[in-house]
Amino acid sequence: MTDGDLLWSFPTTGNIKSSPAIAQDGTIYIESFDGNLYAINPNGTQKWTSSINGTDQGLILGSSPIIAQDGTIYIGSTDSNVYAINPDGSQKWTFPTGAGIMSSPAVAQDETIYIGSTDSNVYAINPDGSQKWAFPTGAMILSSPAVAQDGTVYIGSHDNNLYAINPDGSQKWAFSTGNFIISSPAISTDGTTYVCSGDSNVYAINPDGTMKWAYAP
């Protein structure tokens, strides 16, 4: 075996447009348009498969799975639900939103799950599957949230704004770009938030919501 050689490939029965997540034990989790979440061993063999929505209709699209510290896998679906899956593939709980989910969740240090929905809301979900709060934006959300060390949640919306939301669900600030935001924000160690907009700019935003700079490639 030399560098660049294929180690293995694993077939699903549908297209894959999400990113994989890797657990501490090396298990790879990936979801497919066939409606299944796959758990794959590091050697490429199947550990288990879970039909997320109970059908083979392929309702899971752009949401990538994320793994919590206790091993729970969280994913969103276009059937308007957030799913919590145990490490053995059994379903822990289901949380309904008002419309389909095309973005990925984020988990904070206190285990709160954050996710945006095309119903224009950002949801904060407790680890037991109950709703902590919902924060309304002005348009559908395709951006995935990012959580800062102080618990602030950053997320973009199709209403052209990047929102900074306090852990209690109140708005910290909103930064308006020239167009919709699909990309997910990234937070640097100094607290600067970086995000791309449909106006072809990359924005660097200070922790207080003011613009640090904008770059047009």
Phi and psi in degrees as GROMACS dihedral restraints (atoms count N, CA, C in turn):
[ dihedral_restraints ]
;  ai    aj    ak    al  type     phi  dphi    fc
    3     4     5     6     1  -116.4    20    10
    4     5     6     7     1   164.7    20    10
    6     7     8     9     1   -58.0    20    10
    7     8     9    10     1   134.2    20    10
    9    10    11    12     1    94.8    20    10
   10    11    12    13     1   -10.1    20    10
   12    13    14    15     1   -74.0    20    10
   13    14    15    16     1   146.7    20    10
   15    16    17    18     1   -71.7    20    10
   16    17    18    19     1   125.5    20    10
   18    19    20    21     1   -81.2    20    10
   19    20    21    22     1   -47.5    20    10
   21    22    23    24     1  -168.5    20    10
   22    23    24    25     1   163.9    20    10
   24    25    26    27     1  -134.6    20    10
   25    26    27    28     1   147.8    20    10
   27    28    29    30     1  -125.2    20    10
   28    29    30    31     1   121.1    20    10
   30    31    32    33     1   -86.5    20    10
   31    32    33    34     1   139.2    20    10
   33    34    35    36     1  -114.6    20    10
   34    35    36    37     1   176.6    20    10
   36    37    38    39     1  -103.2    20    10
   37    38    39    40     1    15.2    20    10
   39    40    41    42     1  -148.8    20    10
   40    41    42    43     1   170.0    20    10
   42    43    44    45     1   -64.7    20    10
   43    44    45    46     1   156.2    20    10
   45    46    47    48     1  -125.0    20    10
   46    47    48    49     1   121.8    20    10
   48    49    50    51     1  -125.0    20    10
   49    50    51    52     1     5.3    20    10
   51    52    53    54     1  -102.7    20    10
   52    53    54    55     1   172.0    20    10
   54    55    56    57     1   -98.6    20    10
   55    56    57    58     1   150.7    20    10
   57    58    59    60     1   -78.6    20    10
   58    59    60    61     1   160.8    20    10
   60    61    62    63     1  -125.4    20    10
   61    62    63    64     1   141.9    20    10
   63    64    65    66     1  -118.3    20    10
   64    65    66    67     1   124.8    20    10
   66    67    68    69     1   -80.1    20    10
   67    68    69    70     1   169.0    20    10
   69    70    71    72     1   -62.6    20    10
   70    71    72    73     1   -27.3    20    10
   72    73    74    75     1   -86.9    20    10
   73    74    75    76     1     4.7    20    10
   75    76    77    78     1    92.6    20    10
   76    77    78    79     1    -5.2    20    10
   78    79    80    81     1   -64.4    20    10
   79    80    81    82     1   135.3    20    10
   81    82    83    84     1  -102.9    20    10
   82    83    84    85     1   129.0    20    10
   84    85    86    87     1  -111.9    20    10
   85    86    87    88     1   131.1    20    10
   87    88    89    90     1  -146.8    20    10
   88    89    90    91     1   143.7    20    10
   90    91    92    93     1  -113.9    20    10
   91    92    93    94     1   157.3    20    10
   93    94    95    96     1  -132.4    20    10
   94    95    96    97     1   161.2    20    10
   96    97    98    99     1   -64.9    20    10
   97    98    99   100     1    -8.9    20    10
   99   100   101   102     1   -78.8    20    10
  100   101   102   103     1     2.5    20    10
  102   103   104   105     1    87.5    20    10
  103   104   105   106     1     8.8    20    10
  105   106   107   108     1  -113.2    20    10
  106   107   108   109     1   146.8    20    10
  108   109   110   111     1   -99.6    20    10
  109   110   111   112     1   127.0    20    10
  111   112   113   114     1  -106.9    20    10
  112   113   114   115     1   136.2    20    10
  114   115   116   117     1  -109.7    20    10
  115   116   117   118     1   120.6    20    10
  117   118   119   120     1  -119.2    20    10
  118   119   120   121     1   131.0    20    10
  120   121   122   123     1   -68.7    20    10
  121   122   123   124     1   157.8    20    10
  123   124   125   126     1   -57.5    20    10
  124   125   126   127     1   -21.2    20    10
  126   127   128   129     1   -89.4    20    10
  127   128   129   130     1     3.4    20    10
  129   130   131   132     1    93.1    20    10
  130   131   132   133     1     0.4    20    10
  132   133   134   135     1   -86.7    20    10
  133   134   135   136     1   155.6    20    10
  135   136   137   138     1   -77.7    20    10
  136   137   138   139     1   129.6    20    10
  138   139   140   141     1   -86.6    20    10
  139   140   141   142     1   -50.4    20    10
  141   142   143   144     1  -165.6    20    10
  142   143   144   145     1   167.7    20    10
  144   145   146   147     1  -134.2    20    10
  145   146   147   148     1   141.4    20    10
  147   148   149   150     1  -126.2    20    10
  148   149   150   151     1   122.8    20    10
  150   151   152   153     1   -78.3    20    10
  151   152   153   154     1   103.2    20    10
  153   154   155   156     1   -60.4    20    10
  154   155   156   157     1   -49.8    20    10
  156   157   158   159     1  -101.4    20    10
  157   158   159   160     1    12.3    20    10
  159   160   161   162     1    77.4    20    10
  160   161   162   163     1     8.2    20    10
  162   163   164   165     1  -134.8    20    10
  163   164   165   166     1   177.7    20    10
  165   166   167   168     1  -112.5    20    10
  166   167   168   169     1    33.1    20    10
  168   169   170   171     1   -86.5    20    10
  169   170   171   172     1    -5.3    20    10
  171   172   173   174     1    66.5    20    10
  172   173   174   175     1    47.2    20    10
  174   175   176   177     1   -82.8    20    10
  175   176   177   178     1    -8.7    20    10
  177   178   179   180     1   -88.1    20    10
  178   179   180   181     1   124.8    20    10
  180   181   182   183     1  -120.5    20    10
  181   182   183   184     1  -105.4    20    10
  183   184   185   186     1   -79.4    20    10
  184   185   186   187     1    -6.0    20    10
  186   187   188   189     1   -78.0    20    10
  187   188   189   190     1   126.2    20    10
  189   190   191   192     1   -93.0    20    10
  190   191   192   193     1   147.3    20    10
  192   193   194   195     1   -72.2    20    10
  193   194   195   196     1   154.3    20    10
  195   196   197   198     1  -132.7    20    10
  196   197   198   199     1   147.5    20    10
  198   199   200   201     1  -113.2    20    10
  199   200   201   202     1   127.6    20    10
  201   202   203   204     1   -81.8    20    10
  202   203   204   205     1   171.1    20    10
  204   205   206   207     1   -61.7    20    10
  205   206   207   208     1   -30.5    20    10
  207   208   209   210     1   -86.0    20    10
  208   209   210   211     1     4.3    20    10
  210   211   212   213     1    93.6    20    10
  211   212   213   214     1    -6.5    20    10
  213   214   215   216     1   -64.7    20    10
  214   215   216   217     1   137.1    20    10
  216   217   218   219     1  -102.9    20    10
  217   218   219   220     1   129.2    20    10
  219   220   221   222     1  -114.3    20    10
  220   221   222   223     1   134.6    20    10
  222   223   224   225     1  -146.0    20    10
  223   224   225   226     1   154.4    20    10
  225   226   227   228     1  -107.3    20    10
  226   227   228   229     1   159.1    20    10
  228   229   230   231     1  -137.4    20    10
  229   230   231   232     1   155.0    20    10
  231   232   233   234     1   -74.0    20    10
  232   233   234   235     1    -1.5    20    10
  234   235   236   237     1   -86.8    20    10
  235   236   237   238     1    14.3    20    10
  237   238   239   240     1    73.7    20    10
  238   239   240   241     1    31.5    20    10
  240   241   242   243     1  -131.9    20    10
  241   242   243   244     1   149.6    20    10
  243   244   245   246     1  -102.3    20    10
  244   245   246   247     1   132.4    20    10
  246   247   248   249     1  -112.9    20    10
  247   248   249   250     1   136.7    20    10
  249   250   251   252     1  -110.1    20    10
  250   251   252   253     1   120.9    20    10
  252   253   254   255     1  -116.8    20    10
  253   254   255   256     1   131.0    20    10
  255   256   257   258     1   -70.8    20    10
  256   257   258   259     1   159.5    20    10
  258   259   260   261     1   -60.2    20    10
  259   260   261   262     1   -17.2    20    10
  261   262   263   264     1   -91.7    20    10
  262   263   264   265     1     2.1    20    10
  264   265   266   267     1    95.4    20    10
  265   266   267   268     1    -6.8    20    10
  267   268   269   270     1   -80.0    20    10
  268   269   270   271     1   154.7    20    10
  270   271   272   273     1   -85.2    20    10
  271   272   273   274     1   131.0    20    10
  273   274   275   276     1   -88.4    20    10
  274   275   276   277     1   -51.7    20    10
  276   277   278   279     1  -163.0    20    10
  277   278   279   280     1   168.2    20    10
  279   280   281   282     1  -129.9    20    10
  280   281   282   283     1   134.7    20    10
  282   283   284   285     1  -119.4    20    10
  283   284   285   286     1   121.4    20    10
  285   286   287   288     1   -85.5    20    10
  286   287   288   289     1   139.8    20    10
  288   289   290   291     1  -114.0    20    10
  289   290   291   292     1   178.7    20    10
  291   292   293   294     1   -84.1    20    10
  292   293   294   295     1    -7.1    20    10
  294   295   296   297     1  -163.2    20    10
  295   296   297   298     1   178.5    20    10
  297   298   299   300     1   -63.6    20    10
  298   299   300   301     1   156.4    20    10
  300   301   302   303     1  -114.4    20    10
  301   302   303   304     1   125.2    20    10
  303   304   305   306     1  -116.9    20    10
  304   305   306   307     1    -1.3    20    10
  306   307   308   309     1  -114.3    20    10
  307   308   309   310     1   173.9    20    10
  309   310   311   312     1  -100.8    20    10
  310   311   312   313     1   152.8    20    10
  312   313   314   315     1   -80.8    20    10
  313   314   315   316     1   168.4    20    10
  315   316   317   318     1  -133.2    20    10
  316   317   318   319     1   147.7    20    10
  318   319   320   321     1  -117.8    20    10
  319   320   321   322     1   126.6    20    10
  321   322   323   324     1   -82.9    20    10
  322   323   324   325     1   173.0    20    10
  324   325   326   327     1   -62.4    20    10
  325   326   327   328     1   -29.3    20    10
  327   328   329   330     1   -86.7    20    10
  328   329   330   331     1    10.6    20    10
  330   331   332   333     1    75.5    20    10
  331   332   333   334     1     6.2    20    10
  333   334   335   336     1   -65.6    20    10
  334   335   336   337     1   136.7    20    10
  336   337   338   339     1  -100.6    20    10
  337   338   339   340     1   130.5    20    10
  339   340   341   342     1  -116.6    20    10
  340   341   342   343     1   138.2    20    10
  342   343   344   345     1  -155.6    20    10
  343   344   345   346     1   147.5    20    10
  345   346   347   348     1  -102.2    20    10
  346   347   348   349     1   152.5    20    10
  348   349   350   351     1  -128.5    20    10
  349   350   351   352     1   158.9    20    10
  351   352   353   354     1   -73.0    20    10
  352   353   354   355     1     0.1    20    10
  354   355   356   357     1   -83.1    20    10
  355   356   357   358     1     6.8    20    10
  357   358   359   360     1    82.6    20    10
  358   359   360   361     1     5.1    20    10
  360   361   362   363     1  -106.2    20    10
  361   362   363   364     1   148.0    20    10
  363   364   365   366     1   -99.5    20    10
  364   365   366   367     1   128.9    20    10
  366   367   368   369     1  -109.6    20    10
  367   368   369   370     1   137.6    20    10
  369   370   371   372     1  -108.6    20    10
  370   371   372   373     1   123.0    20    10
  372   373   374   375     1  -120.1    20    10
  373   374   375   376     1   131.0    20    10
  375   376   377   378     1   -70.4    20    10
  376   377   378   379     1   158.1    20    10
  378   379   380   381     1   -58.5    20    10
  379   380   381   382     1   -20.6    20    10
  381   382   383   384     1   -87.9    20    10
  382   383   384   385     1     1.3    20    10
  384   385   386   387     1    94.2    20    10
  385   386   387   388     1     0.5    20    10
  387   388   389   390     1   -86.9    20    10
  388   389   390   391     1   155.4    20    10
  390   391   392   393     1   -79.8    20    10
  391   392   393   394     1   132.1    20    10
  393   394   395   396     1   -89.6    20    10
  394   395   396   397     1   -50.1    20    10
  396   397   398   399     1  -165.8    20    10
  397   398   399   400     1   168.1    20    10
  399   400   401   402     1  -132.1    20    10
  400   401   402   403     1   135.2    20    10
  402   403   404   405     1  -116.1    20    10
  403   404   405   406     1   120.1    20    10
  405   406   407   408     1   -84.1    20    10
  406   407   408   409     1   136.3    20    10
  408   409   410   411     1  -111.3    20    10
  409   410   411   412     1  -177.1    20    10
  411   412   413   414     1   -91.7    20    10
  412   413   414   415     1     0.3    20    10
  414   415   416   417     1  -163.0    20    10
  415   416   417   418     1   176.2    20    10
  417   418   419   420     1   -61.6    20    10
  418   419   420   421     1   155.5    20    10
  420   421   422   423     1  -116.0    20    10
  421   422   423   424     1   122.1    20    10
  423   424   425   426     1  -115.5    20    10
  424   425   426   427     1    -5.6    20    10
  426   427   428   429     1   -84.5    20    10
  427   428   429   430     1   145.3    20    10
  429   430   431   432     1   -90.2    20    10
  430   431   432   433     1   146.7    20    10
  432   433   434   435     1   -77.8    20    10
  433   434   435   436     1   157.6    20    10
  435   436   437   438     1  -127.5    20    10
  436   437   438   439     1   138.9    20    10
  438   439   440   441     1  -113.6    20    10
  439   440   441   442     1   124.8    20    10
  441   442   443   444     1   -80.4    20    10
  442   443   444   445     1   169.6    20    10
  444   445   446   447     1   -63.2    20    10
  445   446   447   448     1   -28.5    20    10
  447   448   449   450     1   -85.2    20    10
  448   449   450   451     1     3.8    20    10
  450   451   452   453     1    93.4    20    10
  451   452   453   454     1    -5.5    20    10
  453   454   455   456     1   -64.5    20    10
  454   455   456   457     1   136.1    20    10
  456   457   458   459     1  -103.8    20    10
  457   458   459   460     1   125.9    20    10
  459   460   461   462     1  -111.6    20    10
  460   461   462   463     1   133.4    20    10
  462   463   464   465     1  -156.9    20    10
  463   464   465   466     1   145.3    20    10
  465   466   467   468     1   -99.0    20    10
  466   467   468   469     1   157.2    20    10
  468   469   470   471     1  -134.4    20    10
  469   470   471   472     1   160.9    20    10
  471   472   473   474     1   -70.8    20    10
  472   473   474   475     1    -3.4    20    10
  474   475   476   477     1   -85.6    20    10
  475   476   477   478     1    12.7    20    10
  477   478   479   480     1    80.4    20    10
  478   479   480   481     1     4.9    20    10
  480   481   482   483     1  -107.9    20    10
  481   482   483   484     1   143.9    20    10
  483   484   485   486     1   -98.2    20    10
  484   485   486   487     1   124.6    20    10
  486   487   488   489     1  -103.1    20    10
  487   488   489   490     1   139.7    20    10
  489   490   491   492     1  -110.2    20    10
  490   491   492   493     1   119.1    20    10
  492   493   494   495     1  -117.8    20    10
  493   494   495   496     1   130.3    20    10
  495   496   497   498     1   -68.9    20    10
  496   497   498   499     1   158.7    20    10
  498   499   500   501     1   -59.1    20    10
  499   500   501   502     1   -19.7    20    10
  501   502   503   504     1   -89.6    20    10
  502   503   504   505     1     1.8    20    10
  504   505   506   507     1    94.9    20    10
  505   506   507   508     1    -1.5    20    10
  507   508   509   510     1   -85.6    20    10
  508   509   510   511     1   155.1    20    10
  510   511   512   513     1   -80.0    20    10
  511   512   513   514     1   130.6    20    10
  513   514   515   516     1   -87.2    20    10
  514   515   516   517     1   -50.0    20    10
  516   517   518   519     1  -167.2    20    10
  517   518   519   520     1   168.0    20    10
  519   520   521   522     1  -134.0    20    10
  520   521   522   523     1   132.4    20    10
  522   523   524   525     1  -112.3    20    10
  523   524   525   526     1   122.7    20    10
  525   526   527   528     1   -91.1    20    10
  526   527   528   529     1   128.9    20    10
  528   529   530   531     1  -103.5    20    10
  529   530   531   532     1  -178.8    20    10
  531   532   533   534     1   -83.8    20    10
  532   533   534   535     1    -0.7    20    10
  534   535   536   537     1  -163.8    20    10
  535   536   537   538     1  -178.4    20    10
  537   538   539   540     1   -62.5    20    10
  538   539   540   541     1   156.0    20    10
  540   541   542   543     1  -117.6    20    10
  541   542   543   544     1   117.7    20    10
  543   544   545   546     1  -106.4    20    10
  544   545   546   547     1   -34.1    20    10
  546   547   548   549     1   -66.6    20    10
  547   548   549   550     1   155.5    20    10
  549   550   551   552     1   -90.7    20    10
  550   551   552   553     1   139.2    20    10
  552   553   554   555     1   -71.5    20    10
  553   554   555   556     1   155.8    20    10
  555   556   557   558     1  -125.6    20    10
  556   557   558   559     1   141.7    20    10
  558   559   560   561     1  -115.9    20    10
  559   560   561   562     1   127.0    20    10
  561   562   563   564     1   -87.0    20    10
  562   563   564   565     1   172.2    20    10
  564   565   566   567     1   -66.4    20    10
  565   566   567   568     1   -23.7    20    10
  567   568   569   570     1   -88.8    20    10
  568   569   570   571     1     4.8    20    10
  570   571   572   573     1    91.8    20    10
  571   572   573   574     1    -4.3    20    10
  573   574   575   576     1   -67.6    20    10
  574   575   576   577     1   136.2    20    10
  576   577   578   579     1  -106.8    20    10
  577   578   579   580     1   133.0    20    10
  579   580   581   582     1  -114.1    20    10
  580   581   582   583     1   135.6    20    10
  582   583   584   585     1  -152.0    20    10
  583   584   585   586     1   150.2    20    10
  585   586   587   588     1  -103.9    20    10
  586   587   588   589     1   147.5    20    10
  588   589   590   591     1  -122.9    20    10
  589   590   591   592     1   160.2    20    10
  591   592   593   594     1   -67.5    20    10
  592   593   594   595     1    -6.0    20    10
  594   595   596   597     1   -85.4    20    10
  595   596   597   598     1    10.1    20    10
  597   598   599   600     1    75.2    20    10
  598   599   600   601     1    16.1    20    10
  600   601   602   603     1  -107.8    20    10
  601   602   603   604     1   148.9    20    10
  603   604   605   606     1  -101.8    20    10
  604   605   606   607     1   128.0    20    10
  606   607   608   609     1  -110.5    20    10
  607   608   609   610     1   138.6    20    10
  609   610   611   612     1  -111.0    20    10
  610   611   612   613     1   123.2    20    10
  612   613   614   615     1  -121.9    20    10
  613   614   615   616     1   129.7    20    10
  615   616   617   618     1   -68.3    20    10
  616   617   618   619     1   161.2    20    10
  618   619   620   621     1   -59.8    20    10
  619   620   621   622     1   -20.3    20    10
  621   622   623   624     1   -90.9    20    10
  622   623   624   625     1     3.6    20    10
  624   625   626   627     1    93.7    20    10
  625   626   627   628     1    -0.8    20    10
  627   628   629   630     1   -86.1    20    10
  628   629   630   631     1   155.0    20    10
  630   631   632   633     1   -80.2    20    10
  631   632   633   634     1   130.2    20    10
  633   634   635   636     1   -84.9    20    10
  634   635   636   637     1   -47.9    20    10
  636   637   638   639     1  -166.6    20    10
  637   638   639   640     1   166.4    20    10
  639   640   641   642     1  -132.5    20    10
  640   641   642   643     1   140.5    20    10
  642   643   644   645     1  -128.8    20    10
  643   644   645   646     1   127.7    20    10
  645   646   647   648     1  -107.0    20    10
  646   647   648   649     1   109.2    20    10
